[in-house]
Amino acid sequence: MTDVALDQSPARAHARAGHRLRENAAATLVGLVIVGNAAVITWLWFHGGNVTKVHTTGEDLTSIARLTGLLCAYLALIQVVLLARLPALERVVGFDRLSRWHRWNGHVCIDLLIAHVVFSVWGYALMDKLPIPKEISTMIWGGIYPGMITATVGTAMLLAVVATSLVIVRRRLSYEWWYVVHLLAYAGIALGWFHQIPTGNELVLDNTAANYWRGLYIATIAVLVVFRVFAPMSGAFRHRLRVAEVTPDGPGVVSLRITGRKLDRLRVHAGQFFLWRFLDGKRWRSAHPFSLSAAPDGRSLRITVKALGDHTARLGELRPGTRVFAEGPFGVFTERARHQEKAVLIAGGIGITPVRALLETMRGDVVVLYRAISEADVIFREELDRIAEARRAIVHYVIGDHRGDGADLLSSTHLKELVPDIEERDVFLCGPAAMTEVLEQNVRGARVPRRHIHTERFALT
Ligand SMILES: Cc1cc2nc3c(=O)[nH]c(=O)nc-3n(C[C@H](O)[C@H](O)[C@H](O)COP(=O)(O)OP(=O)(O)OC[C@H]3O[C@@H](n4cnc5c(N)ncnc54)[C@H](O)[C@@H]3O)c2cc1C
């Protein structure tokens, strides 16, 4: 039986439909839990008399402050869960989209935090008949409202995270520094906790409500500890990964073959990535995402890395035998995302790594478009041609500098010329962030529906 016939078999279509159904059910469940808790929190606020017992402007403002405070704290917990690497969430939504949700949720959370601070100060100033600066110092230092000093420090920490996330600042900070500052957010959220039950009417006056609130925090901490600490540690112990081979694969590009125990039990698919930490003296502190550049075969894993910065430039120095700690697999850039019988895989630069792995395993009619600036930048040419021949796929090498003659390469028109039936295909698109965004627009311009476009941006922020 040929691959094409296999791809079109009713059993396969049935399996895909079942998989999609489970994904939708899981997504609906996650949505219901999130919205359900938001509804409970709003009800607690209402039940605490924040609408019925409010008579003055000061009370109106503090009532709004309470709701914004409760919802802000809740969104902060969701913020933690979104990046807690929950396998179910990761499988349904994907790491990339979760990172984007994390960014949007962070925006709303900070807006609510600012609203909470402004309405609290304003409302209490009116009720206490104090000027704003005096009210602020009374709230923080007056000893009337417990936990306010820690809450203020926590707020400052969260605002510091926002400041570092602003694009202009972000560009001046190294990723490592930006990451460390981001860890402050956990401390900020934890410090906010101390004033929530003691000062929140709806929580302090009702034991069940207070226990529910504690439950939300305990559940979040449990998720964090299980999925960010225990799961990766147990994976590391089970698989005991080590670098087996380091091979140059082009100018500034190296491939690492990584071996370990029981790799056949690793539930990993071509197209996915891990967060890799190499445990030698120089590199153990930072984990970097790299996709598999070959389909997993149960015996070893291969990644291929292009030198772009301080970490990637020195991976070629790794010695065989170095221990490796890998978190994952992550990502939904896999065959499972497919809707159509035909596919086109588009790689920009080093984005060829997961595309190379997908080509090895993807069934049916597949076309690869590999965009590179110059011939020298093309890697895996021999491997790609060999796999394409074996799988009866087509590979187009699209070479040219986008700042010169190559400006129109892979434009919507060019895409249609290369793949005339592109709108009937799933499009898998991978590369550096800016390139992926431009190519995605071109693919949309070639009339490919949004849900048939699957992207992997080589950037998590
Ligand atoms: C899902 C995914 C898969 C990837 N797969 C590959 C691959 O197969 N091959 C490959 O060569 N590259 C891949 N990358 C890109 C690679 O992770 C970055 O190029 C690398 O981390 C840069 O590190 P650096 O310190 O050398 O460069 P720097 O100059 O320090 O960073 C360059 C940019 O890379 C990003 N970055 C830096 N450090 C990290 C980190 N620890 N975690 C996340 N992002 C970081 C930041 O956006 C930064 O602006 C992938 C990225 C992602 C998100």
The ligand as an ORCA input file, in Angstrom:
! r2SCAN-3c Opt
* xyz 0 1
  C       9.918     26.626     19.195
  C      11.317     27.034     18.783
  C      12.101     26.129     18.077
  C      13.394     26.505     17.680
  N      14.142     25.610     16.970
  C      15.377     25.960     16.554
  C      16.177     25.048     15.799
  O      15.778     23.918     15.506
  N      17.409     25.455     15.427
  C      17.903     26.708     15.734
  O      19.033     27.031     15.371
  N      17.149     27.597     16.443
  C      15.909     27.244     16.855
  N      15.167     28.135     17.590
  C      15.735     29.457     17.898
  C      16.706     29.343     19.066
  O      16.039     28.911     20.226
  C      17.370     30.689     19.351
  O      18.050     31.087     18.199
  C      18.363     30.575     20.466
  O      17.723     30.272     21.684
  C      19.169     31.871     20.561
  O      20.014     31.817     21.674
  P      21.386     32.667     21.728
  O      21.681     32.906     23.171
  O      22.427     32.003     20.923
  O      21.049     33.991     20.961
  P      20.674     35.432     21.510
  O      21.316     36.413     20.599
  O      20.905     35.538     22.979
  O      19.107     35.429     21.264
  C      18.553     35.630     19.997
  C      17.035     35.543     20.172
  O      16.685     34.174     20.478
  C      15.686     34.133     21.504
  N      16.221     33.422     22.684
  C      17.426     33.574     23.247
  N      17.585     32.750     24.290
  C      16.431     32.059     24.382
  C      15.957     31.060     25.267
  N      16.693     30.598     26.268
  N      14.701     30.592     25.079
  C      13.928     31.078     24.092
  N      14.316     32.002     23.206
  C      15.549     32.496     23.354
  C      15.328     35.562     21.841
  O      14.174     35.914     21.068
  C      16.500     36.363     21.376
  O      16.136     37.654     20.999
  C      13.895     27.781     18.002
  C      13.102     28.670     18.733
  C      11.841     28.303     19.114
  C      11.004     29.258     19.891
*
